[in-house]
Amino acid sequence: MSMNKRLSPTYLILAYAIGMILVIVGCTSGSFSGKNLRKKQKLVGPKLYQTDRVLVIAPHPDDETIAPAGLIQECLKRKIPVKVVLMNNGDGYRRCAIINFKTLEPTIEDYKRLGYIRHQESLNAMTSLGLSEKDVIYLSYADGSTNSLFEKNWDYSDLHKGTNGDTHATYPFAYEPDAPYCGENVVKDLQQIFDDLKPNVVIYPDPEDDHHDHWATSAFVEYVVSKIKYDGRQYTYLVHKGFDWPFPWLYSPESTLEPPPELVGLDARWLRFKITTDEEQKKETALGMYESQKLMAEPFLKAFVRTNELFACYPDIVLPPVKKEPDFFKGRIMPSVAFRDPAKDALTRELEGFGDIIEVSFAYDRKKVWMALETRRGIAPDIVYGYHVRIFKGDDIKRIDVNAKEKVARIGKEASNSIFIDKQVPMKTMNNRMVIELPYSYFDNADVVMLNVDSFNSQDGNHRRIDRTAWRRLYLDNR
């Protein structure tokens, strides 16, 4: 977990006070478990079997304890092999460096020192749960860079420079010594881990997580499992979602952990993994070993000490071809909706209603592909709407990135595997809907397509992101 741009001391105090009031109210009416608020989706899981091999993938040191510590303990108790992979060492957390090292201007050496500290904290926590050092893998990519590696710094010719001053993994405990900071290498490392460990269960961040490192870690896992045609079971976990989740945002070990209301009713199936009192206590002890995070993250960390852990699984999105071109501007709901995005989840306030994406559609016939989005309020001229696609045809993986603003949509060349055409993409807008059109030839014989849509405020020239959807996999009928 990294809490950059997330918490202020004033907000923590306010959140704690509100949480205490809510717990007191809940206690006077019986217990605070969310039963009266959320009566649906009380599903139990994930189910574990003796033949399972479990792989847990986490963005930062502490996420591997925050979300699945109870599940890890259950695996160990039942002698089910479990391995943990950390994407980075949490070495780019500026406020953490400022507070822990008592300096207003952390140096490159401070950030590297922080990486060593957080690595050791993670090892301490994992060994306290019963894992050995060889069970924990540290990829050691740059903290805070995961979304850049997935979106921009994809090629070996365009490496990302981390806050630690490096463009390569220089930590001695890194999975790949001197690993270059680029998206292609992340995929190579993760694919090698899947090949070596052969997990049939993978646990990774939820695609709706607000933190960019979590969101992008989820995208990388989706990319790798699409590439290797993974057929194991997949479960996601949530750490960051708004300022009122987990609810209550304080230590409440008798409460259950429930999904955020804005995600209930979408297509995720939320599963509650019950943990024992002993497992809950061990989880609390393990969380206490992240000493560097306590001054910034309390009571957030201990808010995950509950009677259960929360996981989600997503259905396959299978899309047959359409018989005629859909009308995306007719009807209350767009045709061929692939997935929905939570309303009022904009990342910035500016023009948020116009950039707040709530639905994404995908349709195709043997000549054309249509991708459409719907916003909460309307299509605004100062907002850039982006459609991002990864197309998997066996080992040949291409990407398409379309940016649309006002009446103009163009394909950009973001990486060496980009499909690029220097001409406008056909597009239409009406009210709060926008549709673009691409040739079907780009998608012919595709095994699977990954799709994500986002929006940026270009009004002040800073290109600040307003909203972004999850990356979701679409299965096309290309027979």
C-alpha positions in Angstrom: 0.0 0.0 0.0 1.1 3.5 -0.7 -1.0 6.4 0.6 0.3 9.2 -1.6 -2.2 12.0 -2.2 -4.6 10.1 0.1 -4.5 11.2 3.7 -3.9 14.3 5.7 -3.7 14.4 9.5 -6.9 16.5 9.7 -8.7 14.0 7.6 -7.5 11.1 9.6 -8.7 12.7 12.8 -12.1 13.5 11.2 -12.4 10.0 9.7 -11.5 8.4 13.1 -14.1 10.6 14.9 -16.9 9.8 12.5 -16.0 6.1 12.6 -16.1 6.0 16.4 -19.6 7.6 16.4 -20.8 5.1 13.8 -19.4 2.2 15.8 -21.1 3.4 19.0 -24.4 3.8 17.2 -23.9 0.3 15.7 -23.1 -1.2 19.1 -26.2 0.3 20.7 -28.4 -1.3 18.0 -26.8 -4.8 18.2 -23.6 -5.0 16.2 -22.0 -3.2 13.3 -21.7 -5.7 10.5 -23.4 -4.0 7.6 -26.3 -6.5 7.7 -28.9 -3.8 7.5 -27.1 -1.9 4.7 -26.2 -4.8 2.5 -28.4 -7.9 2.6 -27.3 -9.2 -0.7 -24.3 -11.1 -2.0 -23.3 -12.9 1.2 -21.2 -15.4 -0.7 -18.5 -17.4 0.9 -15.0 -18.0 -0.7 -12.6 -18.5 -2.2 -12.8 -22.2 -1.7 -9.4 -23.9 -1.3 -8.5 -27.5 -2.1 -5.5 -29.6 -1.2 -4.4 -29.8 -4.9 -4.2 -26.0 -5.1 -1.1 -23.9 -5.7 -1.7 -20.3 -4.7 0.0 -17.2 -6.0 -0.6 -13.8 -4.3 0.5 -10.7 -6.2 0.7 -7.4 -4.3 1.7 -3.9 -5.4 3.5 -2.6 -2.2 5.0 -4.1 1.0 2.0 -4.3 3.3 -0.7 -5.0 0.7 0.2 -8.7 0.9 -0.9 -8.6 4.6 -3.7 -6.0 4.5 -5.9 -8.1 2.2 -5.0 -11.8 2.1 -3.1 -12.6 5.4 -5.9 -14.8 6.6 -6.0 -16.7 3.3 -2.2 -17.2 3.4 -2.5 -18.6 6.9 -5.3 -21.0 5.8 -3.1 -22.2 2.9 -0.2 -22.9 5.3 -2.4 -24.6 7.8 -3.7 -27.0 5.1 -0.2 -27.4 3.6 -1.3 -25.8 0.3 1.7 -24.2 -1.5 1.5 -20.4 -1.5 3.9 -17.8 -2.9 3.8 -14.0 -2.7 5.0 -11.6 -5.3 5.7 -7.9 -4.6 5.7 -5.5 -7.5 7.8 -2.8 -5.8 9.5 -2.0 -2.5 7.4 1.0 -1.6 10.5 3.2 -2.0 8.8 6.2 -3.7 6.4 7.2 -0.8 7.5 10.8 -0.3 5.5 11.6 2.9 6.7 8.3 4.4 10.3 9.4 3.8 9.7 12.9 5.1 8.2 11.6 8.4 10.5 8.6 9.0 13.7 10.4 8.1 12.6 13.9 9.5 13.5 15.8 6.4 11.4 18.1 4.1 13.5 17.2 1.0 14.2 13.4 0.9 17.2 12.4 -1.2 17.7 9.5 -3.6 19.6 7.8 -0.8 16.6 8.3 1.5 14.2 6.7 -1.0 16.5 3.7 -1.4 16.9 3.4 2.4 13.1 3.4 2.6 13.0 0.5 0.0 15.3 -1.6 2.2 13.2 -0.8 5.3 9.9 -1.7 3.7 11.4 -4.9 2.2 12.5 -6.1 5.7 9.1 -5.1 7.2 7.4 -7.3 4.6 9.7 -10.2 5.2 9.1 -9.9 9.0 5.3 -9.9 8.4 5.4 -12.8 6.1 7.6 -15.0 8.3 5.4 -14.2 11.2 2.5 -15.7 9.3 4.6 -18.8 8.6 6.1 -18.2 5.1 9.8 -18.6 4.5 12.0 -16.0 2.8 12.1 -18.1 -0.4 8.3 -17.9 -0.6 8.4 -14.1 -1.1 9.5 -12.7 -4.5 10.4 -9.0 -4.9 10.3 -7.7 -8.5 11.6 -4.4 -7.2 10.1 -2.1 -9.9 9.8 1.6 -9.1 7.2 2.5 -6.5 4.5 4.6 -8.1 5.4 3.7 -11.6 3.2 0.7 -12.3 0.6 2.6 -14.3 3.3 4.3 -16.3 4.9 1.0 -17.1 1.6 -0.4 -18.3 0.5 2.7 -20.3 3.6 4.7 -21.4 7.0 3.1 -20.5 6.3 -0.1 -22.3 9.3 -0.6 -24.5 12.9 -1.4 -23.5 13.9 1.8 -25.4 11.7 4.0 -23.1 12.6 3.1 -19.5 11.0 4.7 -16.4 13.1 6.6 -13.9 12.0 6.0 -10.4 12.0 8.3 -7.4 15.0 6.2 -6.2 16.9 7.6 -9.2 17.1 4.2 -11.0 15.9 3.0 -14.3 16.8 -0.6 -13.3 16.2 -2.8 -10.3 19.4 -2.3 -8.3 18.3 -4.0 -5.0 20.3 -7.2 -4.3 17.1 -9.1 -3.4 15.4 -8.3 -6.8 13.9 -11.2 -8.6 15.7 -10.3 -11.8 19.0 -8.5 -11.1 19.2 -5.1 -12.9 15.7 -5.6 -14.4 14.8 -2.6 -16.7 11.9 -0.5 -15.6 9.5 -1.1 -18.5 6.2 -2.8 -19.1 7.5 -5.5 -21.4 9.9 -6.7 -18.7 7.2 -6.8 -16.1 5.2 -9.1 -18.4 8.3 -11.2 -18.9 8.9 -11.6 -15.1 5.3 -12.4 -14.3 5.1 -14.9 -17.1 8.2 -16.6 -15.9 6.8 -16.8 -12.4 3.6 -18.3 -13.7 5.6 -20.8 -15.8 7.8 -21.8 -12.8 5.2 -22.0 -10.1 2.2 -23.2 -12.2 -0.4 -21.7 -9.8 -4.0 -22.7 -10.3 -5.2 -19.9 -8.0 -4.0 -16.3 -8.4 -4.9 -13.6 -5.9 -4.3 -10.0 -7.1 -5.6 -6.4 -6.8 -9.1 -5.6 -7.9 -9.4 -3.6 -11.2 -11.7 -1.1 -9.4 -9.0 -0.1 -6.8 -8.4 3.7 -6.8 -4.7 3.5 -6.3 -2.8 3.6 -9.6 -0.3 1.0 -8.6 -3.0 -1.4 -7.6 -5.1 -0.7 -10.7 -2.1 -1.2 -12.9 -0.9 -4.4 -11.1 -4.4 -5.8 -11.8 -4.0 -4.8 -15.5 -0.6 -6.5 -15.7 -2.0 -9.7 -14.3 -5.0 -9.6 -16.7 -2.5 -9.1 -19.5 -0.3 -12.0 -18.5 -3.2 -14.5 -18.0 -4.6 -13.4 -21.4 -1.2 -14.0 -23.0 -0.6 -17.4 -21.5 -4.3 -18.5 -21.8 -4.4 -19.1 -18.0 -7.2 -21.4 -17.0 -6.9 -21.3 -13.2 -9.1 -19.6 -10.7 -8.7 -15.8 -10.3 -9.7 -13.7 -7.3 -9.2 -10.0 -6.6 -8.9 -8.0 -3.4 -9.6 -4.3 -2.7 -7.5 -2.0 -0.6 -8.3 1.6 -1.7 -11.8 2.8 -2.6 -12.7 6.3 -1.6 -12.3 7.9 1.8 -15.0 5.9 3.7 -13.8 2.3 2.9 -13.2 0.1 4.7 -16.1 1.1 6.8 -15.7 2.0 9.6 -12.2 3.3 9.0 -10.8 2.2 12.4 -9.9 -0.8 14.4 -13.1 -2.9 14.6 -12.1 -6.6 14.9 -15.6 -7.8 15.7 -17.0 -6.3 12.4 -17.2 -7.9 9.0 -15.5 -6.4 5.9 -18.2 -5.5 3.3 -17.8 -4.3 -0.3 -18.2 -0.6 -1.0 -21.8 0.2 -1.9 -20.8 1.7 -5.2 -19.4 -1.6 -6.4 -22.3 -3.7 -5.3 -24.7 -4.3 -8.2 -21.9 -4.3 -10.8 -20.8 -7.7 -12.2 -18.3 -8.7 -9.5 -19.3 -11.5 -7.2 -18.0 -10.5 -3.7 -16.8 -13.4 -1.5 -16.3 -13.4 2.2 -13.4 -15.5 3.5 -14.0 -16.1 7.1 -10.9 -16.2 9.3 -10.5 -17.6 12.8 -9.8 -15.5 15.9 -6.2 -16.8 15.9 -5.7 -15.9 12.3 -7.2 -12.5 12.9 -4.7 -11.9 15.8 -1.8 -13.1 13.7 -2.9 -10.7 10.9 -3.0 -7.8 13.4 0.5 -8.8 14.7 1.8 -8.9 11.1 0.3 -5.5 10.3 2.1 -4.1 13.3 5.4 -5.0 11.8 5.1 -2.3 9.1 6.6 0.3 11.4 7.4 2.8 8.7 3.7 3.0 7.8 2.1 3.5 11.2 2.4 7.3 11.3 0.7 7.7 7.9 -1.6 4.8 7.7 -3.3 4.4 11.0 -6.1 3.6 11.6 -6.3 2.5 8.0 -4.1 -0.6 8.4 -5.9 -2.0 11.4 -9.3 -1.3 9.7 -8.6 -4.5 7.8 -8.4 -6.6 10.9 -11.9 -8.1 10.7 -13.7 -11.4 11.0 -13.3 -12.0 7.3 -11.3 -11.0 4.3 -13.0 -9.8 1.1 -12.4 -11.1 -2.4 -14.1 -10.8 -5.8 -14.4 -12.8 -9.0 -15.5 -11.5 -12.3 -17.5 -13.3 -15.0 -16.2 -13.8 -18.5 -17.5 -11.2 -20.9 -18.4 -13.1 -24.1 -19.6 -11.0 -27.0 -21.1 -12.5 -30.2 -21.1 -10.4 -33.4 -24.0 -8.2 -34.0 -26.3 -8.6 -37.1 -26.6 -4.9 -37.8 -24.9 -1.7 -36.7 -26.2 -0.8 -33.2 -27.8 2.6 -32.5 -25.8 3.8 -29.4 -28.0 7.0 -29.1 -31.3 5.3 -28.7 -32.8 3.9 -25.5 -32.1 4.4 -21.8 -29.3 1.8 -21.9 -26.7 1.5 -24.6 -26.7 -1.7 -26.7 -23.9 -4.2 -26.3 -22.8 -2.9 -22.9 -19.6 -4.8 -22.0 -19.3 -3.5 -18.4 -20.3 -0.6 -16.2 -18.2 1.7 -14.1 -19.2 3.1 -10.7 -20.9 6.6 -10.8 -19.4 9.5 -9.0 -15.9 7.9 -8.7 -14.1 10.7 -10.6 -10.5 11.1 -9.5 -10.6 14.9 -9.7 -13.3 17.5 -9.2 -12.8 19.5 -12.4 -15.6 18.8 -14.8 -16.1 15.5 -13.0 -19.7 14.8 -14.1 -18.7 15.2 -17.7 -15.7 12.9 -17.4 -17.3 10.4 -15.0 -17.7 7.3 -17.1 -20.5 5.0 -16.2 -20.9 2.5 -19.1 -18.7 1.0 -21.8 -20.1 -0.8 -24.9 -18.3 -2.9 -27.5 -19.9 -4.3 -30.6 -18.6 -5.8 -33.9 -19.5 -7.4 -37.1 -17.2 -8.8 -39.8 -16.4 -5.3 -41.1 -16.4 -2.9 -38.2 -15.9 -2.6 -34.5 -17.7 0.0 -32.4 -16.7 1.2 -28.9 -18.9 3.5 -27.0 -18.9 5.2 -23.6 -21.5 7.0 -21.5 -20.8 9.7 -19.0 -22.8 10.7 -16.0 -23.6 14.2 -17.3 -22.5 14.9 -20.9 -19.6 15.0 -23.4 -17.6 18.1 -22.8 -15.3 19.9 -25.4 -12.5 20.4 -22.9 -12.3 16.7 -22.0 -10.2 14.1 -23.8 -11.9 10.7 -23.8 -9.5 7.7 -24.3 -10.2 4.2 -25.6 -7.4 1.7 -24.9 -7.3 -1.8 -26.3 -4.9 -4.7 -26.1 -5.6 -7.4 -28.8 -4.3 -10.9 -28.3 -3.8 -13.1 -31.3 -1.7 -16.0 -30.0 1.8 -14.6 -29.4 1.1 -11.5 -31.5 -0.2 -8.8 -29.1 -1.1 -5.3 -30.5 -2.4 -2.2 -28.8 -4.7 0.6 -30.0 -5.0 3.9 -28.1 -7.6 6.4 -29.4 -8.0 9.9 -27.9 -11.1 11.7 -28.8 -11.8 15.4 -28.1 -14.7 17.4 -29.4 -15.3 16.1 -33.0 -11.8 14.6 -33.6 -10.5 11.2 -32.6 -7.0 9.9 -33.5 -4.9 6.8 -32.9 -1.7 7.4 -31.0 1.6 5.5 -31.2 2.4 4.8 -27.5 4.6 1.7 -28.0 6.4 -0.4 -30.5 3.4 -2.8 -30.7 0.9 0.1 -31.4 -1.4 -0.1 -34.4 -1.0 3.4 -35.8 -2.8 5.2 -38.6 -2.2 8.9 -39.2 -5.8 9.8 -39.9 -9.0 10.6 -38.0 -11.1 7.8 -36.5 -14.8 8.0 -37.3 -16.7 9.1 -34.2 -20.1 10.4 -33.2 -21.4 12.1 -30.0 -24.8 12.9 -28.6 -25.7 14.2 -25.2 -23.7 12.0 -22.8 -22.6 9.3 -25.2 -19.7 8.9 -27.6 -19.0 6.1 -30.1 -15.9 5.5 -32.3 -15.5 3.1 -35.2 -12.5 0.9 -36.1 -11.9 -1.7 -38.8 -12.7 -5.2 -37.8 -9.4 -6.4 -39.5 -7.5 -5.2 -36.4 -9.5 -7.7 -34.3 -9.8 -10.6 -36.7 -8.8 -13.9 -35.2 -8.3 -12.3 -31.7 -8.3 -14.8 -28.8 -9.2 -12.1 -26.3 -9.4 -8.3 -26.1 -8.6 -6.1 -23.1 -10.5 -2.8 -22.9 -10.2 0.3 -20.7 -11.7 3.8 -21.1 -10.5 7.0 -19.4 -11.0 10.8 -19.4 -8.7 13.7 -19.0 -9.2 17.4 -18.3 -7.3 19.3 -20.9 -8.7 22.7 -20.0 -5.6 24.0 -18.3 -3.0 22.2 -20.3 -2.0 19.8 -17.5 -3.9 16.8 -18.8 -5.2 15.7 -15.4 -7.1 12.4 -15.3 -10.7 12.6 -14.3 -11.8 9.0 -14.4 -10.7 5.6 -15.7 -12.4 2.3 -15.9 -11.1 -1.1 -14.9 -9.3 -3.1 -17.6 -11.7 -5.9 -18.6 -11.2 -8.9 -20.8 -13.6 -9.5 -23.7 -14.0 -12.8 -25.5 -15.0 -12.5 -29.2 -16.6 -15.1 -31.3 -14.3 -15.2 -34.2 -15.4 -18.5 -35.8 
